[in-house]
């Protein structure tokens, strides 16, 4: 790799270092090289968009100026044929604006705060990859709980060379904010933290008390001179079933926490709007040291990584979502789907109350949100138990970190009782 940075990357780095902002120092080496090619094909095409004759973009049009589209597909889509065209690497502008507005509606503490426009990603996995590209160097350490989504290993460790260091998620049955602070206060100025609520695999979200402790731990570390990138995986945001859960994303707390804290929010409609196959997500930045100019530079770097990896995300999916968000029935339909999941959560709580004998077979881990819950088997090997459940009881679960992960999101309400009865029977058989 050439040691010389592209002039556009240098310009963005200088912006991010201006006004004594620490953000430039938080970039990885690849992050320093990232830029959006605003003076290349894309920039020249943008300049020609209103020309009478525009021979710049690699798309095809009918002689009447509409997109060259197969009628059999256009008839199925039911949207304007502009949905068949490329979107910018930043994402569809009205969708970015709408998502930012919706973020504030969901997180009232963001109202009046300074944070970037969202950049559209190919769902959250791509957002995690962009975050790693921009902020994580080879052999740098990422701090996270010991219970985490296993794709972090593949994505951050295998693909980006990060080392993952963990602290116990729970201490005496509550979230272990002390463990987080201990990791933050270890040697080294730059720290990278990954927070995931509701958590996969546990289905646990920070309570209001947890959120205060997490915020305080990060703030103390920042005041001690640590420069902290907090990547917030909000894949299951909003799917909370208890009043005690912190009602907003931690991004709303951390986006303007301290000049040494850069909050990176990864979210999207995948789980929030039940569109798993659309593969649309967003990456948004917040930092007390950032101005609008800084945010535009971060957006340009993120869009540059989008351009370099996938060029742009699905135009069709973005148009579908924008259409849905503007429909009056959207909100009610979303609530109804949420209530389907909450009903299952409530039934699980009732099952545990109705069957105290299940405590002889497994211990539920704390859970209050999301798609999942975990149980710890009593005197039974988790992997052998998983195989027994599958082979004898036709019941599939996932083994992770010595626990069984149960995705109640995918189990019909009427089968939940049988699921836990099967689990109890299988453990008793092994015991």
Buried (B, 14 or more C-beta within 10 A) or exposed (E): EEEEBBEBBBBBBEBBBBEEBBBBEBBBEBBBBBBBBBEEEBEEBEEBEEEEEEEBBEEEEEEEEEBEBEEEEBEEBEBEBEBBBBBBBBBBEEBBBBBBEBBBEBBEBBEEBBBBBBBBBBBBBBBBBBBBBBBBBEEBBBBBBBBBBEEBEEBBBEEBBBEBEBBEBBEEEEBBBEBBBEBBBEEEEBBBBBBBBBBBBBBBBBBEEBBBBBBEBBBBBBEEEBBBBBBBBBBBBBBBBEEEBBBBBBBBBBBBBBBBBBBBBBBBBBBBBBBEEBBBBBBBBBBBBBBEEBBBBBBBBBBBBBBBBBEBBBBBBBBBBBBBBEEEEBEEEBEEEBEEBBEBBEBBBEBEEEBEEBEEBBEBBBBBBBBBBBBBBBEBEBEEBBEBBEEEBEBEBBBBBEBBBBBBBEBEEEEBBEBBBBBBBBBEEBE
